Amino acid sequence: MSIFINSDSKVIVQGMTGAEGQKHTARMLASGTKIVGGVNPRKAGTSVDFDVNGETVSVEVYGSVADAMAATGANVSVLFVPPAFTKAAVVEAVDAGMPLAVIITEGVPVKDTAEFFTYATEKGTQLIGPNCPGLITPGQANVGITPANITGAGKIGLVSKSGTLTYQMMFELRDIGFTTAVGIGGDPIVGTTHIDCLKAFQEDPETEAIVMIGEIGGDAEERAAAYIKDHVTKPVVGYVAGFEAPEGKTMGHAGAIVSGSAGTAQAKKEALEAAGVKVGKTPTETADLMRAILNG
């Protein structure tokens, strides 16, 4: 089992013909993802050839998301679109009725995200991101930029604000493996939250335990802690990046600002521990906590 994507997911790539789109489409194909089309209105009717493990795979380009869905039955879109055009691309996917859109782009204006998130919510499209690595169900599908060779399938669910910490945690726990790892992104507004993933992992019969990675700033982790306390029965281990961050300084990666105790790593750690979550001070310590739970 998995959450959000699996081996049946049919994926289109908005922005596939650009440099980043082509690079990561090749990587997604190599990891077994069913990439069924790309979208570029100026290159509709053409195709792009990819070298996948020594074989040439040709992926057709469609003029719109709606055309791609009609031709392929796609049910996931991943976006490698410049920030200025991301809002329009998301709205196009939503208008086409795309069930899931994964937005890799960083630097999307928060105003744009607020507007397209509200629109997607009204129309019933789930968004992941922006400014995220996407998500991977090892051995089945990889939608985004997560390296597919870090780990295999297993019984841990992972939700993380940070891309690089997603990869590190997957590597640290590669001896156990993952059902799905979701990088939700570190922007102030994201389409899928820690709570959304916690709920899905709680309901997934093959996910036995959950790792949650947060960052300083905002109150997402505190809200997740309250949700865990009331709704999650599976063991959860947490890590909060930023214990050494100076108070009152804006931190660039997540756009996080720490003021007083609100939003600090320590405050988040305490909220999570009050909900029964074991919290590591480092990624390695966090992985060891998870290993002890599953091997205990």
VEXDRENKE-45790 format. One record per atom (N, C-alpha, C, O): residue in one letter; x, y, z. Coordinates in steps of 0.2 Angstrom, whole numbers, plus 5000, padded with zeros to 4 digits. Atoms other than C-alpha are relative to their C-alpha. Example, Ala and Ser with C-alpha at 12.3 -4.5 7.8 and 13.67 -1.06 7.14 Angstrom:
<sites>
A500449945000A506249785039A500450065000A500950055003S499649944999S506849955036S499650055003S499950115004
</sites>
This chain:
<sites>
M500449945000M500050005000M500450065000M501150065001S499649945000S500550184999S499550065001S498950055001I500549945000I499750365000I500250044994I500750054992F500049955006F499350474985F500249974993F499949994988I499850025006I500350384972I500249925000I500349905006N499850085000N500650194967N500249984993N500350034988S499850035007S501150084952S499550024995S499750014989D500549985005D499550134943D500050074998D499650094994S500049935001S499850314944S500250024993S500850004991K499849985007K499950394926K500150085001K499750125002V499749934998V500950554927V500150044993V500450014989I499849955005I501050704915I500550055003I500550065009V499549954998V502450834916V499950064997V500050074991Q500149935003Q502051014914Q500750045001Q500950045006G499349975001G503651094908G500549954999G501149965000M499650055002M504350934902M500650014995M501149994995T499549985006T505251014887T500650045002T501050054999G499549964997G506251124898G500649965003G500549905003A499450044997A508051084905A499849965006A500049905006E500150044994E507451034922E499549954999E499549895002G500650055001G505850954916G500349944996G500149884998Q499750065004Q506850844904Q500549965005Q500549905004K499550034996K508250804917K499649955005K499749895006H500450044995H506950744930H499549954997H499349905000T500550055003T505750664918T500449934999T500249885000A499550065001A507250544913A500149965007A500149905007R499950034993R507550514932R499449965002R499449915005M500650034998M505750474935M499849944996M499649894999L500050065005L505650354920L500449955002L500249895003A499550054998A507150264926A499849975006A500049915007S500350034994S506350234943S499449964999S499149945004G500650045001G504850154935G499450045000G498850014999T500649965000T503650294935T499750004993T500050004988K500350005006K502350294922K499950074997K499450104999I500049945003I502650454913I499650004993I499949974988V500450015005V501250464900V500050064995V499750054989G500149955005G501450634892G500350065003G500550075010G499849934998G502150814893G499550054998G499150044994V500549945003V501250984891V500450064999V500850085003N499849945002N501851124881N499650024994N499749994989P500449985006P500651224870P500350014994P500150014988R499649985006R502051274858R500349944997R500549954991K499750065003K502651094855K499549955000K499749895000A500550055000A501051004855A500049964993A500249984988G499950045006G501150854843G500749974999G500849934995T499350035001T502950824845T500149955006T499749945010S499850044994S503850704857S500750015002S501150044998V499350004997V505450694868V500249935001V499949895004D499750074999D506550544868D500550015006D500950055007F499650004994F507350494884F500449935000F500149884998D499650064999D508750374887D499949975007D500150005012V500250034994V508050254901V500449945000V500249894997N499650064999N509350124907N500249974993N500149914992G499750025006G510050114889G499549994995G499749974989E500550005005E508350114880E499750064999E499750115003T500349945002T507550254871T499250005001T498949954999V500749994998V505850304878V499750064997V500050124999S500349945003S504750424868S499450025004S498949985004V500649984997V503550534877V499750064996V500050114994E500349955004E502250634868E499950065004E499750065010V500249934997V501950824871V499350024998V499250014992Y500749985001Y500150884872Y500050085001Y500450115004G500149935000G499551064870G499750025007G499750085008S500449984993S498551064887S500049945004S500149885002V500150064995V498350964903V499349964998V499349904998A500650045002A496550924897A500149964994A499849904994D499950055006D497150854880D500449945003D500349895000A499650054998A498450754889A499649955004A499749895004M500550044997M497150684901M499649964996M499549904997A500550035005A495950644887A500449944997A500149894995A499650045004A497350554878A500349945004A500449885001T499650054996T498150454892T499749985006T499949935009G500350024993G497050444907G500450025006G500449995011A499649984995A498350534917A499650035006A499150065006N500449984993N497850564936N500550035004N500350055010V499549964996V499450654942V500450044995V500650024990S499649965004S500350804935S500650035005S500550045011V499549974996V502050864941V500350064996V500350064990L499949945003L502551044937L500750025001L501050035007F499449975000F504251104932F500050064996F500250074990V500249945004V503651274927V500350065004V500350075010P499749944997P504551444931P499550045005P498950035003P500449974995P503851544946P499450044997P498950044999A500449955003A503051674935A499449974997A498850004996F500650045004F501951544926F499749945004F499349915001T500250064996T501651424940T499250005001T498949965001K500749994998K499951494945K499649984994K499149944995A500450025006A499251484927A500149924999A499649894997A499950075001A499951304926A499649965004A499349915003V500450034995V499151254942V499250004998V498949964999V500749985002V497451334937V499849954994V499349934994E500250045006E497551244920E499949925002E499449895000A500150074998A497751074929A499449995004A499049945003V500650004996V496351114941V499450004996V498949964997D500549995005D495251164927D499849944996D499349924994A500150065004A495551004918A499849945005A499649885002G500250054995G495050904934G500549955002G500449895004M499550044998M496750834938M500049995007M499950035011P500150014992P496650744955P500550025004P500450045010L499449994995L498450774961L500550044995L500750024990A499549965004A499650914955A500650015005A500550035011V499449994996V501450914962V500450054998V500650054992I499749935003I502251084961I500750005003I500850015009I499350004998I504151074962I500350075001I500850085005T499849935001T504451254958T500250035007T499750035011E499849964994E505351364971E499950074998E500050094992G500049935002G505151554972G499350024998G499250074995V500749985002V503251554969V499750055004V499850045011P500349954995P502451714976P499549975004P499149935002V500450034996V501551674991V499250024998V498849985000K500749985002K500051774985K499749954994K499149944994D500250055006D499951664969D499849935003D499349905002T500150074997T500051504980T499350015004T498949965004A500649994997A498651574991A499449994996A498949964997E500650005005E497551604976E499949934997E499349914996F500150075004F497851434967F499949955005F499549905003F500250054995F497751334983F499350015002F498949965002T500749994999T496051414987T499649974994T499149944995Y500450035006Y495451374969Y500049935000Y499549904998A499950085000A496151194970A499549975005A499249925004T500450034995T495251164986T499350004998T498949955000E500750005002E493651224979E499849954995E499249934995K500250055006K493751114964K500249935001K500049894997G499850074998G494450964973G500649974997G500749914997T499350025002T496250954966T500450005006T500550055009Q499549994995Q497550904979Q500650024997Q500950004992L499349975002L499151004978L500549975005L500449975011I499450014995I500850954985I500550054998I500750064992G499649955001G502051094986G499750075001G499150075003P499450005004P502651214980P500650005004P500649995010N499350004997N504551224983N500149935004N500249935010C500050074997C504551034987C500449954995C500449964989P499750065004P505450874981P499549954997P499749914993G500550055003G503850784977G499949955005G500049955011L500150064995L503450614984L500249944996L500249934990I499750075003I504050434981I499749945004I499749945010T500250074997T503250264984T500549954997T500549934991P499550035003P504850164982P499849934996P499449894999G500250055004G504750034968G499450004996G499349964992Q500650005003Q503150094962Q500050074996Q499950074989A500149945004A503150284957A500450055004A500550055010N499649954997N504250434960N499850064996N500050074990V500349945003V503450604956V500450065003V500250085009G499649954997G504750744958G500749994999G500949964994I499350005001I506550754961I500449965005I501049965006T499750044995T506850634975T500449944997T500249914993P499650065002P508350514972P499649935001P499549925007A500450064999A507550344969A500449945003A500149895005N499650064998N509050234974N500250015007N500649975009I499849994993I509150294992I499849945004I500149915008T500450054996T507950164999T499549964996T499449984990G500550055003G506750024995G499350015004G499250055008A500750004997A504949985000A500149975007A500549935008G500050024993G504649965018G499350025004G498850025001K500649994996K503450005032K500050075004K499550085008I500049934997I503850185037I499750054995I499850054989G500349945004G502850335031G500450065002G500650075008L499649944998L503850505030L499750064997L499550064991V500249945002V503250675029V500550065002V500750065008S499549954999S504450825028S499950064997S499750074991K500049945003K504551005025K500650014996K500650054991S499449995004S506350995019S500249944995S500149884997G499850045006G506950915003G500649965002G500649895002T499450034998T508750875009T499949955006T500249905006L500150044994L508150805026L499649944998L499649895001T500350065002T506950695017T500449954997T500449894999Y499550055003Y508350615007Y500449975006Y500649915006Q499650024994Q509450605023Q499649945004Q499949895006M500450054996M508050515033M499949944996M499949884999M500150065004M507650395019M500749965000M500649905000F499350035000F509550355018F500149975007F500349915008E499950024993E509650335037E499649945002E499849895005L500450054998L508250215038L499949954994L499349924993R500150045006R508550125021R500049925002R499849884998D500050074998D508749955031D499349985002D499149925002I500750024999I506849965035I499650024994I499249984992G500449985006G506150065020G499450035001G499250045007F500649965000F504650165016F499449984996F499549954991T500650015005T502850155010T500050064996T500050054989T500049945004T502850335004T500450055004T500350065010A499749944997A503950485007A499850064997A499850064991V500349945003V503150655005V500450065002V500450075008G499849944998G504050815004G499550064999G499450074993I500649965001I502750945007I500250074998I499850114996G499849945001G503851095005G500050055006G499750045011G499949964994G504451235016G499750075000G499850115004D500349935000D503451385010D499550015005D499249975008P500549994995P502251475021P499349974999P498949965003I500650035002I500751405012I500249944995I500549954990V499950065004V500851225005V499349974999V498949975003G500650035002G499551124997G499849945004G499249935005T500250064996T499650965007T500450015007T501050035006T499749984994T500050985026T500349945003T500149885001H499950064996H500850875039H499449965002H499449905002I500650044998I499150835045I499749964995I499449904996D500350045006D498550785028D500349934999D500049884998C499650065001C499950655027C499949965006C499949905005L500150044994L499750595045L499449965000L499349915001K500650035000K497950565042K500049944995K499849884996A500050055005A498350465026A500449945002A500349885001F499650054998F499750365034F499649965006F499749905006Q500450034995Q498650325049Q499549954997Q499449904999E500550045003E497350255037E500349944995E500049904993D499750055005D498650155026D500249945004D500649945009P499850064996P498749975033P500749985000P500949945004E499350025001E500549945027E500550055004E501050035004T499549954996T501250105036T499949985007T499449995010E500050024993E501750045053E500250055005E500050055011A499849944996A502550205059A500250054996A500350054990I499949935004I502850385054I500650045003I500750055009V499549954999V504250505053V499850064998V499650074992M500249935002M503850685053M500650055001M500850065007I499549955000I505150815049I499750074999I499450094995G500349945000G504750995053G500650055000G501250035000E499549955000E505751165053E499750065005E499150065006I500249954996I505751315064I499550054996I499550054990G500549955004G504451455060G499349975000G499249924998G500750025001G502551455060G499849955005G500149945010D500350044994D501451335070D499849934997D499449905000A500250065003A501251185058A500149945004A499749905005E499850064996E502151065069E499650005007E499449945009E500450004994E501151125084E499349974999E499049935002R500750025002R499551095075R500049924998R499549895000A500050075001A500150925069A500149965007A499849905007A500050044994A500550875087A499349995003A499249945006A500750014998A498750915092A499649954996A499249914999Y500350055004Y498150805078Y500249935002Y499849895003I499750064999I499350665082I499649985007I499449925008K500250014994K498750675100K499249975000K499149925004D500750025001D496850655095D499949944995D499449914996H500250055006H496950545079H500549954998H500349904995V499550045002V498550455077V500249945005V500449965011T499950054995T498750285085T500749964999T501049935003K499450035002K500350225076K500650055003K500550115004P499449964997P502050275083P500350054995P500350044989V499749945004V502750445077V500650025003V500750035009V499349974998V504550505078V500150064996V499950074990G499949935004G504950685074G500750035001G501150015005Y499449965000Y506350795070Y499950074998Y499550084993V500149935001V506350985070V500750034998V501150045002A499449975002A507751075060A500050075003A499550115002G499949934998G508451235067G500150015008G500050065010F499849994992F508951205086F500550055001F500550085006E499449954999E510451315083E499850064997E500350114997A500149935003A509551455074A500050055005A499750055010P500049944995P509851625082P499350035000P498950044995E500749984998E508251695090E499950074996E500450114996G500149935003G507451845080G500350014993G500250064990K499750005006K508351805064K499649974995K499449914996T500450035005T507451775048T500449944996T501049964994M499750055003M507951605041M499849994993M499249984991G500250005007G508051595022G499749944997G499249954993H500350065004H507651415018H499349995000H498949984995A500850014999A505851405025A499750075000A499150075001G500349944999G505651595026G499750015007G499350045008A500350004994A505451565044A500350055005A500950075004I499749954995I505651695058I499849975007I499349955008V500150034993V505851645076V500050065005V500450115005S500149954995S505151765089S499849985007S499349945007G500150034994G505251725107G500049935000G500449904997S500150075000S504651545110S499649984994S499749924992A500450025005A503451545096A500449984994A500850024991G499750025006G504051445081G500749975001G501049954996T499450034999T505651385089T500049935000T499549895001A499950075001A506351215087A499849975007A499549915008Q500150034994Q506251185106Q499250005002Q499049955005A500750004999A504451245107A499649944996A499149914999K500350055004K503951125093K500249935003K499749895003K499850064997K504950985101K499549985006K499349935007E500450014994E503951005117E499349994999E499049955002A500750015002A502251015109A500049934997A499549894999L500150065003L502650855099L500149945006L499849895006E499950054995E503350765115E499449995005E499249945007A500650004996A501750815124A499549964997A499049935000A500550045004A500750725111A500349924999A500049884996G499750075000G501850565114G500549984994G500649934993V499550015005V503050595099V500750005003V500950055006K499350004998K504850545102K500450054995K500350044989V499749955004V505950695095V500749995001V501049995006G499350005000G507750675090G500350074999G500050114996K499649945001K509050815091K500350004993K500550064991T499750015006T509850755075T499649954995T499349914998P500350065005P509250655059P500249935002P499849895002T499750064998T510350515065T499649975006T499449915007E500350024994E509650515082E499249984999E498949945002T500750015002T507850525075T499949934997T499549894998A500150065003A508150375064A500149945005A499849895005D499950054995D508850275079D499449995004D499249945006L500650014996L507250315089L499549964996L499249924999M500450045004M506250245074M500249935000M499849885001R499750075000R507350095073R499849965007R499749905006A500150034993A507150055092A499249995000A499149935003I500750025000I505250065090I499849944996I499449904999L500250055004L505149955076L500349935001L500049885000N499650064998N506449825082N499849985007N500149935009G500150014993G505849835100G499449955001G499349935007
</sites>
